[in-house]
Amino acid sequence: MIEDLARMNITPAILIIWVSGIAVMLVFGIATAVVASRKGRNGFGWFLIGLFTGIIGLAIILIALPKRFYTEEEEW
């Protein structure tokens, strides 16, 4: 496998950087989705936002109010 990577001019260090970058993106995506779903929002949509924006998406959903604050409740 190392020989195949060397033929493609990919060193193990570059591979480690790519894999760890993808892992960090997934962690931010999952964390954003969990927070969003606990606030009553669309978890998958926020997963994508967190995946592509990272800590910015996580910060936005942490600041956002739960969905119930934006819906009107009927009074008896």
C-alpha positions in Angstrom: 0.0 0.0 0.0 2.8 2.4 0.8 4.3 1.7 -2.6 1.0 2.6 -4.3 0.8 5.9 -2.3 4.4 6.7 -3.3 3.5 6.2 -6.9 0.7 8.7 -6.6 3.1 11.1 -4.8 1.1 10.9 -1.6 3.3 10.7 1.5 2.0 9.1 4.7 2.1 12.6 6.4 -0.2 14.0 3.8 -2.5 11.0 4.2 -2.6 11.5 8.0 -3.4 15.2 7.6 -6.3 14.4 5.2 -7.7 11.6 7.4 -7.5 13.7 10.6 -9.1 16.7 8.8 -12.0 14.5 7.7 -12.3 13.1 11.2 -12.5 16.7 12.7 -15.2 17.6 10.1 -17.2 14.6 11.1 -16.9 15.4 14.8 -18.2 19.0 14.3 -21.0 17.7 12.1 -22.1 15.1 14.7 -21.8 17.6 17.6 -23.8 20.2 15.7 -26.5 17.6 14.8 -26.8 16.5 18.4 -27.2 20.0 19.7 -29.7 20.9 17.0 -31.9 17.8 17.5 -32.0 18.5 21.3 -33.3 22.0 20.4 -36.0 20.5 18.2 -34.4 21.4 14.9 -33.5 19.3 11.8 -30.5 17.2 12.8 -29.5 16.1 9.3 -29.6 19.7 8.0 -27.5 20.9 10.9 -25.1 18.0 10.5 -24.4 19.2 7.0 -24.0 22.8 8.2 -21.6 21.6 11.0 -19.7 19.4 8.6 -18.9 22.2 6.1 -18.6 25.1 8.5 -17.1 23.4 11.5 -16.9 25.5 14.7 -18.9 28.3 13.1 -22.0 26.1 12.6 -21.6 24.7 16.1 -21.4 28.2 17.6 -24.5 29.3 15.7 -26.6 26.4 16.9 -25.4 26.8 20.5 -26.5 30.4 20.4 -29.8 29.7 18.6 -32.9 29.4 20.8 -34.9 26.1 20.8 -37.6 25.9 18.0 -40.4 26.2 20.5 -39.6 29.8 21.1 -40.4 30.6 17.5 -43.8 28.9 17.4 -47.0 30.4 18.9 -48.7 28.4 21.5 -52.5 28.6 21.9 -53.7 29.9 25.2 -56.8 28.4 26.9 
